[in-house]
Amino acid sequence: MYLVIRVRGTTGVIKNIADTLDMLRLNRINHAVLVKENSSYEGMLQKAKDYITWGEITPEVLTKIIAKRGRIVGGSLVTDEYVAENSDYDSIEKLAYGLINSEIKLADLNIKPVFRFHPPRKGYENIRLSVKEGGSLGYRADDIENLALKMI
């Protein structure tokens, strides 16, 4: 499971890349979504790589993200009680393991698929360069967790 975060804004985006970002539900800067690791999503991530960053996420970090930034349709926070009432899981931590293993989707629990993050503490490195060049864009593997923790 990948965590994908939009880093750059909408000014001057080519139409087919903008459509790809819309399909990923990344409409604004600092929004994040969870994406499965399959070939169709890989192609979308490669197409939008100049506007997003992504990497693999662990259940521990996903638990923190859902607890802090997860919202139910209607705007209220996701709690352990809500998860226990509306699913087979009895806590957010177990829900995170289920999401990583693709046993369940956020939509099944009526949880919004987009997480709205704060800008990262200490800022992005550079929003025009890839991670390999010392910037913030593109594939970052496990380092996405450090960025996500700076943003929640």
C-alpha positions in Angstrom: 0.0 0.0 0.0 1.3 3.4 -1.0 0.7 6.7 0.7 0.6 9.4 -2.0 0.9 13.1 -1.1 0.4 16.1 -3.4 3.3 18.5 -3.1 2.7 21.1 -5.9 -0.2 23.2 -6.8 -2.4 23.6 -9.9 -0.8 26.4 -11.8 0.4 25.4 -15.3 -0.5 21.7 -14.9 -0.9 19.9 -18.3 -4.5 18.7 -18.8 -3.8 14.9 -18.9 -1.7 15.2 -15.7 -4.4 17.2 -14.0 -6.9 14.5 -15.0 -4.6 11.9 -13.4 -4.4 13.9 -10.2 -8.2 14.2 -10.2 -8.5 10.4 -10.6 -6.2 9.9 -7.6 -8.4 12.4 -5.7 -5.4 14.7 -5.1 -7.1 18.1 -5.8 -5.1 20.3 -3.4 -1.7 20.7 -2.0 -1.0 18.6 1.1 -3.8 16.1 0.5 -2.9 12.4 0.8 -4.5 9.2 -0.3 -3.9 5.5 0.1 -3.3 3.6 -3.2 -2.8 -0.1 -3.9 0.4 -1.3 -5.4 -0.7 -2.4 -8.9 0.3 -1.7 -12.5 -2.5 0.8 -13.3 -1.8 2.9 -10.2 2.0 2.6 -10.9 1.4 4.2 -14.3 -0.7 7.0 -12.8 2.0 7.7 -10.2 4.7 7.9 -12.8 2.6 10.2 -14.9 2.0 12.6 -12.0 5.5 12.2 -10.5 6.3 15.9 -11.0 3.5 17.0 -8.6 3.4 14.2 -6.0 5.5 12.1 -3.7 4.8 8.5 -2.6 6.1 5.5 -0.8 5.3 2.4 1.2 3.6 2.9 4.6 3.6 0.8 7.7 0.5 0.0 9.8 1.9 1.9 12.8 2.2 5.2 10.8 -1.2 4.6 9.1 -2.8 4.2 12.6 -1.5 7.6 13.6 -2.7 9.2 10.3 -6.2 7.7 10.6 -6.5 8.6 14.3 -5.4 12.2 13.7 -6.6 13.0 10.2 -9.2 10.4 9.3 -12.7 11.8 8.9 -16.1 10.2 8.6 -18.4 11.5 5.9 -20.0 14.5 7.8 -16.7 15.7 9.2 -16.3 14.0 12.6 -13.1 12.1 13.6 -12.6 8.4 13.3 -12.5 6.8 16.7 -11.9 3.3 18.0 -15.6 3.2 19.0 -16.7 4.1 15.4 -14.5 1.4 13.9 -15.7 -1.2 16.4 -19.4 -0.4 15.7 -19.1 -0.3 11.9 -16.6 -3.1 11.1 -15.2 -6.4 12.2 -12.1 -4.6 13.6 -12.2 -3.4 17.2 -9.5 -0.6 16.9 -8.0 1.8 14.5 -4.7 -0.2 14.8 -6.3 -3.4 13.6 -8.1 -1.4 10.8 -4.7 -0.1 9.6 -3.4 -3.7 9.3 -6.6 -4.6 7.4 -6.1 -1.7 5.0 -2.4 -2.6 4.4 -3.4 -6.2 3.6 -6.2 -5.0 1.3 -8.9 -6.8 3.4 -11.1 -3.7 3.6 -11.4 -0.2 2.0 -12.0 3.1 3.7 -15.2 3.5 1.7 -16.6 0.4 3.3 -16.6 2.2 6.7 -17.9 5.5 5.3 -14.5 7.1 5.9 -13.3 9.8 3.5 -10.6 8.6 1.2 -8.6 11.8 1.3 -6.5 12.9 4.3 -6.0 16.6 4.6 -2.5 17.2 6.0 -0.8 20.4 7.3 2.3 21.6 5.5 5.3 19.8 6.8 7.2 21.2 9.8 10.4 22.8 8.6 8.9 22.8 5.0 9.5 20.7 1.9 13.1 20.3 0.7 12.5 21.6 -2.8 9.2 21.3 -4.7 10.8 21.3 -8.2 13.4 18.5 -7.7 13.0 14.8 -7.3 14.0 13.0 -4.1 17.1 11.7 -5.8 18.2 15.3 -6.6 17.5 16.5 -3.0 14.0 17.6 -3.5 10.5 16.4 -2.5 9.0 14.9 -5.6 8.7 11.3 -6.7 9.2 7.9 -5.1 10.7 8.0 -1.6 10.2 4.4 -0.4 10.0 4.3 3.4 11.0 7.9 3.9 7.4 8.9 3.1 6.6 8.1 6.8 9.0 10.8 8.0 7.2 13.3 5.8 3.8 12.1 6.8 4.6 12.4 10.5 5.9 15.9 10.0 2.5 16.8 8.4 -0.1 15.2 10.7 
